[in-house]
């Protein structure tokens, strides 16, 4: 773990006395490290500027410069400098992180847009790049409009292949990452994003990247003075802003979970959220905490209007506490806001459609069996579904369709897995209208189910609804971008719509994912 600014300063004070560079260098090193603890890279550069070259004789300067280079993402230089700094305590911790970042990203490729740089492994992750850049540019424009400003310069996004690599780049352990379902982090003046291929069923990686960019903006605008509950609430509320108005915060299961926790007095406290949601004991606890703080932002927006969050951030930037900033922005004492927020957690209407129970993130290689049919509660419905599977595996599509229909009728319609299989069997037996009906009903209940969007794309291609097919495949891509059918479908739709450039790109992506692309 990297200590706080105070511990950093104490560690420097405990280091051996510096050679000739003298106490001014020591003061500058301490000041630079304090700037970096607030993600203030420019301030750290200014503090260290008069001492260029002093790192050769002063371990404190070597340490501060090494940490600065780490924040500048110049990892080889960071390692070299940190090897000259203190060999224990924070010097050892920073050196381990610098070596980890250097090794993980050594062979990465880079792609840029006007305001973002994506660093990614060679291979499949190339298919993420244009979508990431497009979503983040849209998110930047939306936040600039909503907040009045965003930080200048380009933001780095490092895509990693799995949770082990994410742990090497961060201050979290792999156990903490998996326990809470942490798949992306914003820290050290960059964003770190786990590849969707690390999870069994992918995840909403574009909203997640946009969530982390909100953290970047809030950190820089407020000099890292925003407490974690407010930070995470704003990020959660605005994570979908790149594709709409924002505020897409609770599914039915998370809304019900929040209401139950509020009724029973088992909410996650602000103190428990500190210093990071990733330190909470489980994915359930993290989901509850995110629901709580997202609803807090919802209440602020409802009471204070669309500019409420901008006013809160301006207050924190001026030096107000979060409570003072919220009170000023809403023109009510903070306890009044807090009471309204707690009442709304109890009374907020449960949304229609969507998941009725938590779907945990399941990482590749995790121990333990998982049955996709366990989501069907009725035993006889599960029996029909399994019999349908046997017929499907034997290529007997009509009996499979009938068994899937029986399973759906007996209560299995809530299962997106069953809906997908039922729709496929319907398509294979020439019942295209039935397939579209089944998928439409399932997607109204499960708009987040990527595989259902892919199947709807397949149906729409069959009836030459090119624009509709493209929309369906893009929705599927937001969860599982490594499905080659998505990119083949997007290529076909783009070609029919006269978009030759997109068609060419998507054909290349499909070839990369099927292993048929030429080097």
C-alpha atoms as one frame of an Amber mdcrd trajectory, in Angstrom:
protein
   0.000   0.000   0.000   1.155   3.550  -0.668   1.013   5.628   2.539  -0.811
   8.906   2.882   0.897  12.239   2.342   1.645  12.443   6.050   3.292   9.036
   6.103   5.226   9.947   2.986   6.598  12.998   4.735   7.463  11.009   7.869
   9.263   8.377   5.819  11.356  11.057   4.161  12.184  12.542   7.533  13.407
   9.146   8.706  15.722   8.673   5.702  19.473   9.227   6.139  20.601  12.855
   6.048  21.117  14.016   2.454  24.491  14.847   0.988  25.235  18.354  -0.224
  21.854  19.069  -1.796  20.757  20.225   1.655  17.463  20.813   3.417  15.920
  22.834   0.570  15.968  19.719  -1.599  14.386  17.737   1.207  11.610  20.320
   1.516  11.036  20.281  -2.237  10.834  16.482  -2.266   8.287  16.518   0.546
   6.250  19.210  -1.211   6.317  17.280  -4.497   5.100  14.106  -2.825   2.267
  16.003  -1.176   1.265  17.369  -4.589   1.316  13.865  -6.046  -0.846  12.505
  -3.227  -3.439  14.975  -4.566  -2.787  13.868  -8.181  -1.283  17.311  -8.835
   1.437  16.425 -11.333   2.010  20.018 -12.425   2.600  21.140  -8.835   5.096
  18.328  -8.279   7.000  19.262 -11.436   7.240  22.870 -10.287   8.483  21.865
  -6.823  11.240  19.667  -8.252  12.258  21.860 -11.190  15.141  23.629  -9.338
  16.703  20.295  -8.358  17.243  18.598 -11.703  20.271  16.317 -11.373  20.203
  16.267  -7.563  18.781  12.741  -7.545  22.276  11.354  -8.019  23.290  12.516
  -4.535  20.006  12.880  -2.651  17.758   9.821  -2.156  14.829  12.080  -1.220
  14.968  13.830  -4.600  15.429  10.465  -6.330  12.302   9.172  -4.605  10.188
  12.228  -5.408  11.324  12.284  -9.033  10.713   8.548  -9.332   7.143   8.949
  -8.081   6.665  11.903 -10.430   7.872   9.848 -13.409   5.450   7.115 -12.360
   2.594   9.622 -12.483   3.888  10.737 -15.891   3.771   7.072 -16.960   7.504
   7.041 -17.763   8.025   3.737 -16.041  11.599   2.880 -17.061  12.805   6.247
 -15.744  10.707   5.799 -12.630  12.342   2.452 -11.858  15.838   3.862 -12.377
  15.170   6.799 -10.065  13.424   4.779  -7.364  16.351   2.373  -7.264  18.442
   5.361  -6.093  15.925   6.318  -3.411  15.249   4.818   0.045  15.374   1.017
  -0.114  12.655   0.431   2.483   9.121   1.585   3.272   7.473   3.675   0.627
  10.536   3.592  -1.600  10.226  -0.186  -1.824   6.455   0.026  -2.441   6.761
   2.596  -5.217   9.586   0.633  -6.842   7.472  -2.541  -6.885   4.581  -0.647
  -8.519   6.863   1.006 -11.070   8.353  -2.344 -12.028   4.879  -3.856 -12.280
   3.617  -1.055 -14.539   6.752  -1.256 -16.682   6.468  -5.015 -17.128   2.707
  -5.111 -17.752   2.727  -2.323 -20.355   6.141  -3.009 -21.952   4.762  -4.361
 -25.243   1.541  -2.369 -25.344   0.331  -0.617 -28.458  -1.050   2.924 -28.291
  -3.888   4.701 -30.057  -4.957   8.318 -29.589  -7.841  10.691 -30.091  -7.909
  14.410 -29.374  -8.060  13.975 -25.586  -7.325  10.318 -24.805  -4.579   7.728
 -25.273  -5.378   4.009 -25.062  -2.488   1.702 -24.185  -3.431  -1.926 -24.837
  -1.938  -5.395 -25.341  -1.377  -6.680 -28.843  -4.150  -8.882 -30.165  -7.856
  -8.947 -29.369  -7.867  -5.734 -27.344  -7.465  -3.767 -30.581 -11.228  -4.147
 -31.088 -11.865  -2.073 -27.942  -9.980   1.001 -29.074 -12.346   2.923 -31.406
 -15.322   2.370 -29.115 -13.360   3.465 -26.039 -12.109   6.625 -27.713 -15.528
   7.513 -29.108 -17.314   6.966 -25.771 -14.709   8.876 -23.760 -14.692  11.834
 -26.143 -18.489  11.952 -25.844 -18.202  11.716 -22.062 -15.647  14.529 -21.963
 -17.936  16.806 -23.972 -20.932  16.010 -21.764 -19.036  16.593 -18.507 -17.554
  19.845 -19.783 -21.099  21.029 -20.420 -22.401  19.800 -17.049 -19.471  20.756
 -14.811 -18.356  23.867 -16.678 -14.794  22.567 -17.140 -12.721  19.416 -17.510
  -8.952  19.004 -17.022  -6.792  19.915 -20.027  -4.421  17.522 -21.764  -4.714
  13.887 -22.782  -5.778  11.136 -20.394  -4.112   7.728 -20.497  -6.183   4.527
 -20.339  -4.188   1.349 -19.722  -6.097  -1.804 -20.705  -4.916  -4.896 -18.842
  -5.642  -8.519 -19.580  -6.781  -9.773 -16.162  -7.137  -9.045 -12.466  -3.558
 -10.103 -11.747  -2.263  -7.346 -14.016  -4.707  -4.818 -12.542  -3.343  -5.634
  -9.083   0.216  -5.077 -10.314  -0.704  -1.621 -11.611  -2.579  -0.549  -8.497
  -2.511  -0.524  -4.705  -5.173  -3.265  -4.538  -4.622  -6.981  -4.103  -6.143
  -9.445  -6.548  -8.328 -10.755  -3.715  -9.742  -7.279  -3.073 -10.373  -6.801
  -6.783 -12.343 -10.047  -7.095 -14.157  -9.711  -3.762 -15.723  -6.407  -4.782
 -15.853  -6.883  -8.561 -13.453  -3.982  -9.086 -12.547  -4.039 -12.768 -11.288
  -0.498 -13.329  -9.417   2.125 -11.325  -8.643   5.821 -11.730  -5.423   6.725
  -9.927  -1.931   8.042 -10.651  -3.252  10.450 -13.284  -4.502   7.611 -15.494
  -7.303   5.092 -15.860  -6.790   1.325 -15.661  -9.377  -0.949 -17.295  -9.613
  -4.739 -17.206 -10.286  -6.381 -20.563 -13.805  -7.842 -20.844 -12.197 -11.158
 -21.792 -11.185 -11.579 -18.131 -14.841 -12.209 -17.234 -16.993 -15.158 -18.188
 -19.777 -13.003 -19.614 -18.012  -9.683 -20.191 -19.236  -6.510 -18.508 -20.414
  -2.979 -19.301 -16.917  -1.807 -20.147 -17.826   1.463 -21.875 -19.926   2.723
 -18.968 -17.130   1.565 -16.655 -14.487   3.526 -18.568 -16.759   6.553 -18.538
 -17.268   6.096 -14.777 -13.503   6.203 -14.243 -13.195   9.336 -16.367 -15.710
  11.050 -14.063 -13.345  10.190 -11.198 -10.450  11.724 -13.134 -12.376  14.942
 -13.740 -13.605  15.266 -10.143 -10.146  14.514  -8.734  -8.454  17.133 -10.855
 -11.144  19.810 -10.511 -11.262  19.531  -6.707  -7.565  18.762  -6.097  -8.541
  15.344  -4.745 -10.528  16.857  -1.871 -13.816  15.102  -2.676 -14.650  12.339
  -0.146 -15.184   8.838  -1.456 -18.972   8.756  -0.950 -19.480  11.893  -3.015
 -16.822  10.863  -5.552 -18.453   7.491  -6.191 -21.978   8.874  -6.195 -21.135
  11.422  -8.884 -19.250   8.834 -10.937 -22.114   6.365 -10.717 -24.770   8.925
 -11.635 -22.798  10.307 -14.585 -21.257   7.078 -15.953 -23.922   6.752 -18.658
 -23.795  10.437 -19.545 -21.819   9.723 -22.748 -24.900   8.013 -24.222 -27.749
   9.915 -22.605 -28.835  12.214 -19.780 -27.208  10.177 -17.002 -28.943   8.939
 -13.870 -29.297   5.339 -15.076 -28.352   4.114 -11.628 -30.460   1.259 -10.207
 -31.724  -2.039 -11.546 -34.707  -3.643  -9.801 -32.533  -5.927  -7.676 -30.253
  -3.082  -6.537 -33.254  -0.858  -5.789 -34.883  -3.639  -3.752 -31.616  -4.392
  -1.971 -31.240  -0.700  -1.102 -34.772  -0.473   0.262 -34.305  -3.615   2.388
 -31.002  -2.324   3.795 -32.552   1.064   4.597 -35.493  -0.617   6.366 -33.261
  -2.911   8.410 -30.664  -0.258   9.228 -27.920  -2.211   7.464 -26.647   0.484
   5.094 -22.938   0.802   4.388 -21.667   3.845   6.259 -19.509   6.570   4.741
 -16.718   5.507   7.100 -16.899   1.938   5.774 -16.638   3.237   2.201 -13.344
   4.968   3.002 -10.705   4.844   1.562 -12.137   2.895  -1.376 -15.207   0.888
  -2.371 -12.707  -1.771  -3.468 -11.857  -2.356   0.206 -15.409  -3.507   1.043
 -15.770  -7.215   1.864 -17.952  -8.396  -1.033 -19.593  -7.567  -4.337 -22.911
  -7.293  -2.477 -21.520  -4.715  -0.043 -19.973  -2.743  -2.900 -23.229  -2.836
  -4.886 -25.168  -1.566  -1.872 -22.677   1.245  -1.266 -22.847   2.329  -4.917
 -26.648   2.293  -4.793 -26.664   4.462  -1.648 -24.376   7.162  -2.988 -25.963
   7.178  -6.451 -29.346   7.848  -4.880 -27.760  10.647  -2.835 -26.812  12.325
  -6.122 -30.303  11.665  -7.469 -31.761  13.529  -4.481 -29.330  16.430  -4.985
 -30.358  16.672  -8.629 -34.057  16.530  -7.761 -33.806  19.208  -5.062 -31.139
  21.463  -6.561 -31.717  21.136 -10.297 -29.366  20.124 -13.110 -26.575  22.433
 -11.915 -26.586  21.125  -8.346 -23.537  18.886  -8.743 -21.572  21.635 -10.455
 -22.255  23.885  -7.453 -21.236  21.137  -5.043 -17.938  20.618  -6.854 -17.302
  24.358  -6.920 -17.825  24.446  -3.159 -15.369  21.607  -2.544 -12.868  23.341
  -4.828 -13.188  26.512  -2.727 -12.262  24.517   0.360 -15.695  23.691   1.782
 -16.288  20.268   3.278 -18.589  18.019   1.258 -21.359  18.630   3.788 -20.939
  22.410   3.551 -20.833  22.271  -0.253 -24.006  20.165  -0.459 -25.780  22.422
   2.025 -24.850  25.565   0.077 -25.747  24.046  -3.291 -29.180  22.909  -2.090
 -29.862  25.846   0.268 -30.742  23.505   3.148 -28.781  22.282   6.179 -26.976
  19.015   5.461 -29.043  17.060   8.051 -32.193  18.070   6.138 -30.694  16.697
   2.911 -29.565  13.557   4.726 -33.059  12.956   6.138 -34.590  13.405   2.682
 -32.033  11.047   1.184 -32.752   8.336   3.795 -36.499   8.723   3.275 -36.087
   8.429  -0.512 -34.092   5.195  -0.109 -37.154   3.763   1.630 -39.791   5.222
  -0.691 -38.119   5.242  -4.115 -40.351   3.289  -6.575 -38.850   0.026  -7.758
 -38.078   0.172 -11.499 -39.753  -2.247 -13.882 -37.805  -4.810 -15.867 -34.199
  -5.842 -15.446 -32.518  -8.245 -13.066 -34.421  -9.421 -10.015 -31.326 -10.722
  -8.267 -27.665  -9.817  -8.294 -25.666 -11.145 -11.205 -22.152 -11.270  -9.827
 -19.160 -10.613 -12.016 -17.608 -14.014 -12.676 -13.941 -13.976 -13.546 -12.233
 -16.473 -15.820 -10.580 -19.242 -13.817 -12.666 -18.743 -10.674 -13.248 -21.911
  -8.690 -16.738 -23.308  -8.274 -19.345 -24.555 -10.684 -21.931 -22.237 -12.141
 -25.127 -23.497 -13.737 -26.795 -21.094 -16.126 -30.094 -22.877 -15.504 -29.964
 -22.152 -11.766 -31.588 -18.780 -12.585 -34.854 -20.687 -13.286 -36.534 -21.176
  -9.917 -39.269 -23.649 -10.973 -37.957 -27.227 -10.962 -40.261 -28.461 -13.744
 -39.348 -25.449 -15.900 -35.671 -26.338 -15.434 -36.481 -29.888 -16.486 -38.092
 -28.705 -19.738 -35.113 -26.387 -20.378 -32.619 -29.205 -19.886 -34.617 -31.507
 -22.143 -34.616 -28.743 -24.734 -30.824 -28.647 -24.409 -30.581 -32.357 -25.113
 -32.663 -31.976 -28.271 -30.635 -28.918 -29.323 -27.333 -30.755 -28.900 -28.676
 -33.521 -31.127 -29.775 -31.041 -33.789 -33.469 -31.688 -33.204 -34.563 -28.085
 -33.280 -38.367 -28.444 -33.328 -38.571 -30.611 -30.178 -36.048 -28.255 -28.582
 -38.251 -25.271 -29.425 -41.281 -26.938 -27.881 -39.444 -27.792 -24.654 -38.048
 -24.282 -24.339 -41.573 -22.913 -24.861 -42.880 -25.166 -22.069 -40.078 -24.001
 -19.771 -40.863 -20.351 -20.507 -44.577 -20.920 -19.918 -43.919 -22.561 -16.540
 -42.018 -19.546 -15.228 -38.671 -19.640 -16.947 -39.363 -16.532 -19.034 -37.331
 -14.479 -16.538 -34.185 -16.350 -17.616 -32.235 -14.550 -20.364 -30.387 -17.820
 -21.082 -33.651 -19.622 -21.782 -34.958 -16.722 -23.877 -31.842 -16.847 -26.012
 -32.064 -20.603 -26.583 -35.792 -20.418 -27.264 -35.260 -17.656 -29.823 -32.448
 -19.594 -31.520 -34.606 -22.697 -31.811 -37.420 -20.577 -33.215 -35.095 -19.128
 -35.843 -33.739 -22.546 -36.776 -37.266 -23.843 -37.346 -38.452 -20.909 -39.438
 -40.412 -19.122 -36.718 -38.696 -15.748 -37.075 -41.639 -13.745 -35.758 -41.754
 -15.930 -32.655 -38.005 -15.426 -32.141 -38.387 -11.666 -32.347 -41.305 -11.717
 -29.919 -39.396 -13.838 -27.399 -36.314 -11.627 -27.650 -38.325  -8.411 -27.424
 -40.030  -9.581 -24.226 -36.734 -10.768 -22.744 -34.938  -7.509 -23.560 -37.661
  -5.442 -21.915 -36.928  -7.415 -18.750 -33.156  -7.694 -19.287 -31.895  -4.710
 -21.300 -28.362  -5.428 -20.050 -28.180  -8.961 -21.553 -25.644  -8.706 -24.373
 -26.324 -12.138 -25.850 -29.986 -11.251 -26.360 -29.015  -8.121 -28.284 -26.769
 -10.237 -30.513 -29.618 -12.597 -31.255 -31.935  -9.685 -31.972 -29.279  -8.401
 -34.370 -29.341 -11.767 -36.097 -33.131 -11.558 -36.500 -32.954  -8.013 -37.854
 -30.248  -8.940 -40.350 -32.487 -11.730 -41.617 -35.239  -9.241 -42.425 -32.765
  -6.650 -43.731 -33.438  -4.083 -41.024 -29.873  -2.790 -41.329 -30.147   0.172
 -38.944 -31.934  -1.941 -36.336 -29.352  -4.704 -36.678 -26.506  -2.228 -36.190
 -28.165  -0.870 -33.045 -28.620  -4.387 -31.633 -25.032  -5.421 -32.327 -23.673
  -2.198 -30.818 -25.678  -2.878 -27.660 -24.243  -6.391 -27.543 -20.759  -4.963
 -28.066 -21.125  -2.909 -24.875 -20.971  -6.165 -22.900 -18.995  -8.678 -24.965
 -16.844  -6.996 -27.626 -14.946 -10.234 -28.302 -17.866 -12.042 -29.949 -16.893
 -12.189 -33.654 -20.553 -12.430 -34.679 -21.064  -8.894 -33.381 -18.399  -7.469
 -35.652 -19.402  -9.598 -38.644 -22.975  -8.362 -38.157 -21.824  -4.756 -37.812
 -19.768  -5.123 -41.006 -22.731  -6.473 -42.936 -25.062  -3.744 -41.654 -22.524
  -0.988 -42.339 -21.964  -2.269 -45.869 -25.708  -2.247 -46.566 -25.967   1.281
 -45.133 -23.132   2.534 -47.356 -20.587   3.019 -44.544 -17.562   1.463 -46.215
 -15.025   2.597 -43.599 -16.942   1.031 -40.703 -17.583  -2.117 -42.720 -13.863
  -2.517 -43.420 -12.938  -1.979 -39.761 -15.520  -4.439 -38.477 -14.458  -7.096
 -40.994 -10.913  -6.710 -39.686 -12.115  -7.021 -36.083 -14.095 -10.167 -36.896
 -10.976 -11.613 -38.528  -8.841 -10.758 -35.481 -11.303 -12.502 -33.183 -11.563
 -15.627 -35.344  -7.797 -15.808 -35.814  -7.982 -15.300 -39.572  -6.458 -11.800
 -39.715  -3.164 -11.477 -41.546  -0.280 -10.174 -39.407
